Amino acid sequence: MQPEPNMQDYKSQYREFTLPVPDRFSFPLDVFDKWEDRLALFWTDGIIEKKFSFSALKSLSSKCAGAFKKMGVKRQDKVIVLLPNIPEWWEVMLGLMRINAIPIPATTLLTSKDIEYRLSATDIKALIATEENAAKVEDAVNGSKTNPLLILISTEPSNPPSPPFSKGGTGGLPTSKQGWHDYIEERNNSADFEGERASSNEPALIYFTSGTTGLPKMVVHTQASYPLAHIITGKYWLDLRPGDVHWNLSDTGWAKAAWSSFFGPWHTGATIFSFYKKGKFAPSMIIETLRKYPVTTFCGPPTAYRMMVKEIQDSKFNFKSLRHFVAAGEPLNKEIIEIWKERTGNYIYDGYGQTETVNVLANYRCLPLKPGSMGVPAPGFNVDIIDENGNPALPGAEGDIAIKIKPERPVGLFREYLGNPEATGKTIRGDWYMTGDRAYKDKDGYFWFVGRADDVILTSGYRIGPFEIESVLIEHPAVKESAVVASPDEVRGEVVKAFIVLTQNYSPSDSLIKELQDFVKAHTAPYKYPRKIEFVDELPKTISGKIKRKELKMKEFGLKK
């Protein structure tokens, strides 16, 4: 028997919800440490398994905090955390929070130029990496002419490095003039520091996020806006509780890891499951992992679900321990949700938010599911569709997704884009924070995604959202994945273009292009069909699995990144 959802009466809980913000707060002291001997982290690479209780991670992260203090990292120092999903990532994040330093999580896929930009964008006190990324870190340090403290975590325990490295030193690693500190040795030889509380308004984390123009912006979250407010994400949308084992298919450098691989689960006393694998996850491997390990709740990007559906053909497919599936990153097609339900017996509950927010809209288990919708507002948020004048739109009318920030700003909203007041100001329209996404709301209050404001295709006076066309294309048996963008046209200004990855039994041809175009015409308004189709081997994606439509669109218009 599946447990009752945490939110059994949406209307009353939405109406009565409050999130008191204390003057001072510490996620480790006030949330994490309270769970004591429950299982906090279940980590595996498919061969080795490691399990950490909350008490064990408290001990390790307290020693970690002591090591950072000993190395000179202080309160409000900014620290880039360039680590894959090894157990030390969780340990380091907690340790930095105990001393109220500011972690800046970063994906290990960053190039040296990406790292160089981050080092130059703000005052970075330290950078933590594994030996796999040491060379590009040092290239970035040299290019940026900065001098951060470099801390190395060896993933080769049989041959640990000896700090600090000197030029041409241990392991043959290239090293900067400052050298590296061996994290494990420093931690093991440091006194514990359990932490101290900080003002709830103090910066707690920074994420770099790409906008529609310019270089990535720095999203500043306070002690309240992420560490505290992600209780909304964990309790309501993820529907977690003590005893759950939650697997989030996310890179540690993406803000979604803070949502589902850190704050959300640990607010509820749930266990975080992590499968460490270099490279891309194959859908068959995800399915095998879900069946092998005691995962009870799962969060994946739409891309993962679309690929997994192709692998699951049995109408009675069973994930023995799983009770709840959620998706985030971009909207999930209605068709995939319905097929998933048909074949596994479970719905996928889509959720919506941004790097700048906690969970804002979601489909909740206590409400009727409308497959393909974004769901309804999360407790703690007044969300609406507004027009260009800042007025709420009528049901069915397309507009901008906005969050009410006056008279009271919701707790789970970022503070600012660091050092960029102009960009911060552009997010405000009257009493509203503008998400930059467009949607409409139906008569029942459910939101339906149209597209990013900059993704919407304008052709012959029509506005076309790419997601609708992608949702139709995925129904065709030839289509494994697709991405729809605007393409320049001399007569229409823009036309719809689809980049398509074909399934195994189909090959590119003019006749297939015509077949796909006719298929779209038959399943949606004919003017929306893709006048251009290009077959590709794969689509460009972020580490979280989100399709980089912007990259494809810029290519179409002959623009450089």
C-alpha positions as CSV (number, residue, x, y, z in Angstrom):
1,M,0.0,0.0,0.0
2,Q,1.3,3.4,-1.0
3,P,1.5,6.0,1.8
4,E,-0.9,9.0,1.6
5,P,0.6,12.1,0.0
6,N,2.0,14.7,2.4
7,M,-0.5,17.2,1.0
8,Q,-4.0,15.6,1.2
9,D,-6.0,18.8,0.9
10,Y,-4.4,21.2,-1.5
11,K,-6.8,24.1,-1.1
12,S,-6.5,24.3,2.7
13,Q,-2.8,23.7,2.8
14,Y,-2.2,26.3,0.1
15,R,-4.4,28.8,1.9
16,E,-3.0,28.2,5.4
17,F,0.7,27.7,4.5
18,T,3.3,29.9,6.2
19,L,7.1,29.5,6.3
20,P,8.4,31.4,9.3
21,V,11.9,32.8,8.8
22,P,14.0,32.9,11.9
23,D,16.5,35.8,12.4
24,R,19.3,33.3,12.2
25,F,19.5,30.0,10.5
26,S,21.8,27.1,9.7
27,F,20.7,24.2,7.5
28,P,23.3,21.8,9.0
29,L,22.4,22.8,12.6
30,D,18.7,23.4,12.3
31,V,17.7,20.7,9.8
32,F,20.4,18.2,8.9
33,D,21.8,17.3,12.3
34,K,18.4,16.7,13.8
35,W,17.9,13.4,11.9
36,E,20.8,11.8,13.6
37,D,21.0,8.0,12.9
38,R,18.7,7.8,9.9
39,L,20.3,7.0,6.6
40,A,21.2,10.2,4.8
41,L,23.1,9.0,1.7
42,F,23.2,5.8,-0.3
43,W,26.0,6.0,-2.8
44,T,27.1,3.4,-5.4
45,D,29.0,3.2,-8.6
46,G,27.3,-0.1,-9.4
47,I,30.1,-2.1,-7.7
48,I,30.9,-0.4,-4.5
49,E,28.2,0.7,-2.1
50,K,28.6,3.3,0.6
51,K,26.0,4.3,3.2
52,F,26.2,7.3,5.4
53,S,23.9,8.1,8.3
54,F,23.1,11.7,9.2
55,S,25.4,11.3,12.2
56,A,28.2,10.0,10.1
57,L,27.9,12.9,7.6
58,K,27.7,15.3,10.5
59,S,31.0,14.0,11.8
60,L,32.7,14.1,8.4
61,S,31.4,17.5,7.4
62,S,32.3,19.0,10.8
63,K,35.9,17.8,10.3
64,C,35.6,19.3,6.7
65,A,34.5,22.6,8.2
66,G,37.4,22.6,10.6
67,A,39.8,21.9,7.7
68,F,38.4,24.8,5.7
69,K,38.8,27.1,8.7
70,K,42.4,25.9,9.1
71,M,43.1,26.5,5.4
72,G,41.8,30.1,5.8
73,V,38.3,29.8,4.3
74,K,36.0,32.1,6.3
75,R,32.4,33.2,6.5
76,Q,31.1,34.6,3.2
77,D,34.1,33.5,1.2
78,K,33.1,32.2,-2.2
79,V,34.2,28.7,-3.0
80,I,33.7,26.9,-6.4
81,V,32.8,23.3,-5.9
82,L,33.8,21.5,-9.1
83,L,33.0,17.9,-8.1
84,P,31.1,15.0,-9.6
85,N,28.6,13.1,-7.5
86,I,31.1,11.4,-5.3
87,P,30.3,11.3,-1.5
88,E,32.7,14.1,-0.8
89,W,30.4,16.5,-2.7
90,W,27.8,16.2,0.0
91,E,30.4,16.4,2.7
92,V,32.0,19.5,1.2
93,M,28.7,21.3,0.7
94,L,27.7,20.7,4.3
95,G,31.2,21.7,5.6
96,L,31.1,25.0,3.7
97,M,27.6,25.7,5.1
98,R,28.8,25.0,8.6
99,I,31.3,27.9,8.4
100,N,28.8,30.0,6.3
101,A,31.1,30.2,3.3
102,I,29.3,30.5,0.0
103,P,29.4,27.3,-2.2
104,I,29.3,27.9,-6.0
105,P,28.5,24.4,-7.4
106,A,29.8,23.9,-10.9
107,T,29.5,21.0,-13.4
108,T,32.7,19.1,-14.1
109,L,31.9,19.6,-17.8
110,L,33.0,23.2,-17.6
111,T,36.0,24.0,-19.9
112,S,39.0,25.9,-18.7
113,K,37.5,29.0,-20.3
114,D,34.3,28.5,-18.3
115,I,36.2,28.2,-15.1
116,E,38.3,31.2,-16.0
117,Y,35.2,33.3,-16.5
118,R,33.9,32.3,-13.0
119,L,37.2,33.1,-11.4
120,S,37.2,36.5,-13.0
121,A,33.5,37.3,-12.4
122,T,33.7,37.6,-8.7
123,D,36.2,37.2,-5.8
124,I,36.8,33.4,-5.4
125,K,38.5,32.4,-2.3
126,A,39.0,28.7,-3.1
127,L,38.3,26.1,-5.7
128,I,37.7,22.4,-4.9
129,A,38.2,19.7,-7.7
130,T,39.4,16.2,-8.4
131,E,42.6,15.3,-10.1
132,E,40.6,14.7,-13.3
133,N,39.9,18.4,-13.6
134,A,43.2,19.7,-12.1
135,A,44.8,20.6,-15.4
136,K,42.0,22.7,-16.7
137,V,41.6,24.4,-13.3
138,E,45.2,25.5,-13.4
139,D,44.8,26.7,-17.0
140,A,41.9,28.8,-15.8
141,V,43.8,30.2,-12.8
142,N,46.7,31.2,-15.1
143,G,44.3,32.7,-17.6
144,S,42.4,34.7,-15.0
145,K,45.5,35.8,-13.2
146,T,43.8,35.0,-9.9
147,N,45.2,33.2,-6.9
148,P,42.5,31.1,-5.3
149,L,43.2,28.4,-2.7
150,L,43.3,25.1,-4.6
151,I,41.9,22.0,-2.8
152,L,42.1,18.6,-4.4
153,I,40.0,15.5,-3.6
154,S,41.7,12.4,-4.9
155,T,39.4,9.8,-6.4
156,E,42.3,7.3,-6.4
157,P,42.5,6.3,-2.7
158,S,45.2,3.7,-3.4
159,N,47.6,6.5,-4.4
160,P,46.7,9.6,-2.5
161,P,48.6,12.8,-3.4
162,S,50.8,14.6,-0.9
163,P,50.0,18.3,-0.4
164,P,51.0,20.8,-1.3
165,F,51.9,19.9,-4.8
166,S,55.0,21.6,-6.2
167,K,55.8,22.0,-9.8
168,G,56.4,18.6,-11.4
169,G,55.4,17.0,-8.0
170,T,53.4,14.0,-6.9
171,G,51.4,12.2,-9.6
172,G,52.8,14.3,-12.4
173,L,49.9,16.7,-12.2
174,P,50.5,20.2,-13.7
175,T,50.3,22.6,-10.8
176,S,49.9,26.3,-10.3
177,K,52.4,28.4,-8.3
178,Q,50.2,28.2,-5.2
179,G,50.1,24.4,-5.2
180,W,47.3,22.2,-4.0
181,H,46.0,21.1,-0.6
182,D,45.1,17.5,-0.1
183,Y,41.5,17.6,1.2
184,I,41.4,14.2,2.8
185,E,44.7,14.7,4.7
186,E,43.6,18.2,5.8
187,R,40.2,16.9,6.9
188,N,41.6,14.0,8.8
189,N,44.1,16.2,10.7
190,S,41.6,18.9,11.6
191,A,39.4,19.6,14.7
192,D,35.6,19.4,14.4
193,F,33.6,22.5,13.8
194,E,29.9,21.9,13.9
195,G,29.0,25.3,12.8
196,E,27.2,28.5,13.6
197,R,24.0,30.2,12.5
198,A,24.0,33.2,10.2
199,S,21.5,35.9,9.4
200,S,18.7,34.5,7.3
201,N,19.3,37.3,4.8
202,E,23.0,36.4,4.2
203,P,24.1,34.9,0.9
204,A,24.2,31.1,1.2
205,L,24.8,29.8,-2.3
206,I,25.5,31.2,-5.8
207,Y,24.7,29.5,-9.1
208,F,25.8,30.7,-12.5
209,T,22.9,30.6,-14.9
210,S,22.7,31.4,-18.6
211,G,20.3,34.1,-19.8
212,T,19.0,34.9,-23.2
213,T,21.9,37.3,-23.8
214,G,25.3,37.9,-22.4
215,L,27.5,35.8,-20.2
216,P,26.1,33.7,-17.3
217,K,24.7,35.6,-14.4
218,M,25.3,34.9,-10.7
219,V,22.1,33.9,-8.9
220,V,22.4,34.7,-5.2
221,H,20.3,32.7,-2.7
222,T,20.1,33.6,0.9
223,Q,20.1,31.2,3.9
224,A,16.3,31.4,3.7
225,S,15.6,31.3,0.0
226,Y,17.2,27.9,-0.7
227,P,18.4,26.1,2.4
228,L,15.1,26.9,4.3
229,A,12.5,27.2,1.5
230,H,13.3,23.9,-0.2
231,I,11.1,22.3,2.4
232,I,8.3,23.2,-0.1
233,T,10.1,21.2,-2.8
234,G,10.8,18.2,-0.6
235,K,7.5,17.9,1.3
236,Y,4.9,18.8,-1.3
237,W,6.1,18.1,-4.9
238,L,8.7,15.3,-4.2
239,D,6.2,14.0,-1.5
240,L,9.1,12.8,0.7
241,R,9.2,11.5,4.2
242,P,11.6,9.6,6.5
243,G,12.2,6.1,5.0
244,D,12.0,7.3,1.4
245,V,15.0,6.7,-0.9
246,H,15.1,9.5,-3.5
247,W,17.1,9.4,-6.7
248,N,17.5,12.6,-8.7
249,L,19.1,12.2,-12.1
250,S,21.0,15.5,-12.0
251,D,24.6,16.8,-12.2
252,T,25.9,18.3,-9.0
253,G,26.6,21.6,-10.8
254,W,22.9,22.2,-11.7
255,A,20.6,23.9,-9.2
256,K,18.2,20.9,-9.5
257,A,20.8,19.1,-7.4
258,A,20.1,21.6,-4.6
259,W,16.4,20.9,-5.1
260,S,16.3,17.1,-5.2
261,S,19.8,15.9,-4.2
262,F,20.3,18.0,-1.1
263,F,17.8,20.3,0.6
264,G,14.5,18.8,-0.4
265,P,15.1,15.2,0.7
266,W,17.0,16.1,3.8
267,H,14.4,18.5,5.0
268,T,12.1,15.5,5.2
269,G,14.5,13.0,6.6
270,A,14.6,11.0,3.4
271,T,17.7,9.2,2.0
272,I,19.4,10.5,-1.1
273,F,20.4,7.8,-3.5
274,S,23.3,8.5,-5.9
275,F,24.6,6.4,-8.8
276,Y,28.1,7.5,-9.9
277,K,28.8,7.0,-13.5
278,K,31.1,8.9,-15.9
279,G,29.5,9.9,-19.2
280,K,25.9,9.7,-20.3
281,F,23.3,7.5,-18.7
282,A,21.8,5.0,-21.1
283,P,18.0,4.6,-20.5
284,S,18.5,0.8,-20.0
285,M,20.9,1.5,-17.2
286,I,18.5,3.9,-15.5
287,I,15.8,1.2,-15.6
288,E,18.1,-1.5,-14.4
289,T,19.2,0.7,-11.5
290,L,15.7,1.6,-10.5
291,R,14.8,-2.1,-10.4
292,K,18.0,-3.2,-8.6
293,Y,18.1,-0.7,-5.7
294,P,15.4,0.3,-3.1
295,V,14.6,3.7,-4.7
296,T,11.1,4.8,-3.7
297,T,10.9,8.2,-5.5
298,F,12.6,9.3,-8.7
299,C,13.2,12.6,-10.5
300,G,14.5,12.8,-14.0
301,P,14.5,15.2,-16.9
302,P,11.9,14.8,-19.7
303,T,14.7,13.5,-22.0
304,A,15.3,10.6,-19.7
305,Y,11.6,9.6,-19.6
306,R,11.2,9.9,-23.3
307,M,14.1,7.6,-23.8
308,M,13.0,5.2,-21.1
309,V,9.6,4.8,-22.6
310,K,11.1,3.5,-25.8
311,E,12.8,0.7,-23.7
312,I,9.6,-0.3,-21.7
313,Q,7.3,-2.2,-23.9
314,D,5.7,-4.4,-21.3
315,S,2.3,-3.1,-20.2
316,K,2.8,-4.7,-16.8
317,F,6.3,-3.4,-16.1
318,N,7.0,-3.2,-12.4
319,F,9.4,-1.1,-10.4
320,K,8.9,-3.0,-7.1
321,S,9.8,-0.2,-4.6
322,L,9.0,3.0,-6.6
323,R,5.9,4.9,-5.6
324,H,6.4,8.4,-7.0
325,F,7.9,9.8,-10.3
326,V,8.5,13.4,-11.0
327,A,10.0,15.3,-13.9
328,A,11.6,18.8,-14.2
329,G,13.8,20.8,-16.4
330,E,11.3,21.4,-19.2
331,P,7.7,20.3,-19.6
332,L,7.1,16.6,-20.2
333,N,4.8,15.6,-23.1
334,K,1.3,14.5,-22.3
335,E,1.8,11.4,-24.5
336,I,4.8,10.2,-22.5
337,I,3.0,10.7,-19.2
338,E,0.1,8.6,-20.5
339,I,2.3,5.9,-21.9
340,W,4.3,5.7,-18.7
341,K,1.0,5.3,-16.7
342,E,-0.2,2.6,-19.1
343,R,3.1,0.6,-18.9
344,T,4.2,1.1,-15.3
345,G,0.9,2.0,-13.4
346,N,2.4,5.3,-12.3
347,Y,1.9,8.9,-13.4
348,I,4.8,11.3,-13.8
349,Y,4.2,14.5,-11.8
350,D,5.7,17.4,-13.6
351,G,7.1,20.3,-11.6
352,Y,8.3,23.8,-12.5
353,G,10.8,26.3,-11.1
354,Q,14.0,28.0,-11.9
355,T,17.6,28.4,-10.6
356,E,16.1,31.5,-9.1
357,T,13.4,29.7,-7.2
358,V,12.4,26.6,-5.3
359,N,9.4,24.6,-6.7
360,V,6.8,27.1,-7.9
361,L,4.2,25.1,-9.9
362,A,3.6,21.3,-9.8
363,N,1.2,18.5,-10.2
364,Y,0.5,17.1,-6.8
365,R,-0.6,13.6,-5.8
366,C,-3.6,14.9,-3.9
367,L,-5.1,16.5,-7.0
368,P,-6.4,15.1,-10.3
369,L,-3.5,15.0,-12.8
370,K,-3.8,16.8,-16.1
371,P,-1.1,15.1,-18.2
372,G,1.0,17.8,-20.0
373,S,0.1,20.6,-17.6
374,M,2.6,22.4,-15.3
375,G,0.1,21.9,-12.4
376,V,-0.9,24.5,-9.9
377,P,1.0,27.0,-7.6
378,A,3.1,25.6,-4.8
379,P,2.2,26.6,-1.2
380,G,4.0,29.9,-0.4
381,F,3.7,31.3,-3.9
382,N,1.1,33.5,-5.6
383,V,1.6,32.6,-9.3
384,D,-0.4,33.9,-12.2
385,I,-0.4,34.6,-15.9
386,I,-0.1,38.3,-16.6
387,D,-0.3,40.6,-19.7
388,E,2.3,43.2,-20.8
389,N,0.7,45.7,-18.4
390,G,1.0,43.5,-15.3
391,N,-2.7,42.5,-15.2
392,P,-3.8,38.9,-14.7
393,A,-4.8,37.3,-17.9
394,L,-8.2,35.6,-18.5
395,P,-8.3,31.8,-18.5
396,G,-7.0,30.5,-21.8
397,A,-5.2,33.7,-22.7
398,E,-1.4,33.3,-23.2
399,G,0.8,35.5,-21.1
400,D,3.9,35.6,-18.9
401,I,4.3,33.4,-15.9
402,A,4.8,35.7,-12.9
403,I,5.2,35.5,-9.2
404,K,3.7,38.1,-6.9
405,I,6.4,39.8,-4.8
406,K,4.3,42.6,-3.3
407,P,3.3,43.3,-0.6
408,E,5.4,40.3,0.5
409,R,8.2,38.6,-1.3
410,P,8.0,34.8,-1.2
411,V,10.7,33.2,0.8
412,G,11.9,30.8,-1.9
413,L,12.9,33.5,-4.4
414,F,16.5,34.5,-5.1
415,R,17.9,37.8,-3.7
416,E,19.7,39.2,-6.8
417,Y,22.0,38.7,-9.7
418,L,25.3,39.5,-8.1
419,G,26.9,42.7,-9.4
420,N,24.2,43.0,-12.1
421,P,21.4,45.3,-10.8
422,E,20.2,46.0,-14.4
423,A,19.5,42.3,-15.0
424,T,17.9,42.0,-11.5
425,G,15.7,45.0,-12.3
426,K,14.5,43.5,-15.6
427,T,12.9,40.6,-13.8
428,I,10.4,43.0,-12.1
429,R,7.1,44.2,-13.7
430,G,5.1,46.2,-11.2
431,D,4.2,43.8,-8.3
432,W,5.5,40.8,-10.1
433,Y,8.7,38.8,-10.6
434,M,8.9,37.7,-14.3
435,T,10.1,34.2,-14.9
436,G,10.7,34.7,-18.6
437,D,8.4,31.8,-19.5
438,R,5.0,32.0,-21.2
439,A,1.9,29.9,-20.5
440,Y,-1.8,30.0,-20.1
441,K,-4.1,29.0,-17.3
442,D,-7.2,26.9,-17.7
443,K,-10.6,27.4,-15.9
444,D,-9.5,25.0,-13.2
445,G,-6.3,26.9,-12.4
446,Y,-3.9,24.5,-14.1
447,F,-1.0,26.1,-16.0
448,W,0.0,25.0,-19.5
449,F,3.5,25.8,-20.8
450,V,3.9,27.6,-24.1
451,G,7.7,28.3,-24.2
452,R,10.4,30.5,-23.1
453,A,9.7,34.1,-24.0
454,D,12.7,34.0,-26.3
455,D,11.8,30.5,-27.7
456,V,8.4,31.5,-29.0
457,I,8.3,31.4,-32.8
458,L,6.7,34.4,-34.6
459,T,5.7,33.5,-38.1
460,S,3.2,35.4,-40.4
461,G,1.7,37.0,-37.3
462,Y,1.3,33.7,-35.4
463,R,2.9,32.8,-32.1
464,I,4.0,29.2,-32.0
465,G,5.5,27.5,-28.9
466,P,8.1,24.8,-29.7
467,F,6.9,22.4,-27.1
468,E,3.5,21.9,-28.7
469,I,5.2,20.8,-32.0
470,E,7.7,18.6,-30.2
471,S,4.8,16.9,-28.3
472,V,3.2,16.0,-31.6
473,L,6.4,14.8,-33.3
474,I,7.2,12.4,-30.4
475,E,4.0,10.5,-31.2
476,H,5.4,9.5,-34.6
477,P,7.3,6.2,-34.4
478,A,10.2,7.6,-36.4
479,V,10.9,10.3,-33.8
480,K,13.2,9.5,-30.9
481,E,13.7,13.1,-29.9
482,S,13.1,16.5,-31.5
483,A,13.9,20.2,-30.9
484,V,11.8,22.9,-32.5
485,V,13.2,26.4,-33.1
486,A,12.6,29.5,-35.2
487,S,14.5,29.6,-38.5
488,P,14.8,32.7,-40.7
489,D,12.5,33.1,-43.7
490,E,12.5,35.9,-46.2
491,V,8.7,36.0,-46.5
492,R,7.4,35.0,-43.1
493,G,10.2,36.4,-41.0
494,E,10.5,33.1,-39.1
495,V,9.3,29.6,-39.8
496,V,9.2,26.5,-37.7
497,K,12.2,24.2,-38.0
498,A,12.5,20.8,-36.3
499,F,15.8,19.0,-35.6
500,I,15.0,15.3,-35.3
501,V,16.8,12.3,-34.0
502,L,15.3,9.2,-35.6
503,T,14.6,5.9,-34.0
504,Q,16.6,2.8,-35.0
505,N,14.5,1.6,-37.9
506,Y,14.2,4.8,-39.8
507,S,16.6,6.7,-42.1
508,P,16.5,10.3,-43.4
509,S,14.7,10.8,-46.7
510,D,12.6,13.4,-48.4
511,S,9.6,11.1,-48.2
512,L,10.0,10.9,-44.4
513,I,10.2,14.7,-44.2
514,K,6.9,15.0,-46.0
515,E,5.3,12.2,-43.8
516,L,6.3,14.0,-40.7
517,Q,5.0,17.4,-41.9
518,D,1.7,15.8,-42.8
519,F,1.6,14.1,-39.4
520,V,2.0,17.5,-37.6
521,K,-0.7,19.1,-39.8
522,A,-3.1,16.3,-38.9
523,H,-2.5,16.6,-35.2
524,T,-2.4,20.4,-34.6
525,A,-3.2,23.6,-36.4
526,P,-1.8,23.2,-39.9
527,Y,0.1,26.5,-39.8
528,K,2.3,25.1,-37.0
529,Y,3.9,22.4,-39.0
530,P,7.7,22.5,-39.4
531,R,8.5,23.9,-42.8
532,K,12.1,22.8,-42.3
533,I,13.3,19.5,-40.9
534,E,16.9,18.5,-40.3
535,F,17.8,15.0,-39.2
536,V,20.6,14.9,-36.6
537,D,22.5,12.2,-34.7
538,E,21.9,13.9,-31.4
539,L,20.6,17.2,-29.9
540,P,22.8,19.6,-27.9
541,K,21.8,19.3,-24.2
542,T,22.8,20.7,-20.8
543,I,24.2,18.2,-18.3
544,S,20.7,18.0,-16.8
545,G,19.3,16.8,-20.1
546,K,17.6,20.0,-21.1
547,I,17.7,20.7,-24.9
548,K,19.8,23.7,-25.8
549,R,17.2,25.3,-28.2
550,K,19.0,28.6,-28.0
551,E,22.2,27.0,-29.5
552,L,20.2,25.6,-32.4
553,K,18.4,28.8,-33.0
554,M,21.6,30.8,-33.0
555,K,23.0,28.4,-35.5
556,E,19.9,28.9,-37.7
557,F,20.4,32.7,-37.6
558,G,24.1,32.5,-38.2
559,L,24.9,33.9,-34.8
560,K,27.9,33.0,-32.7
561,K,27.7,31.9,-29.1
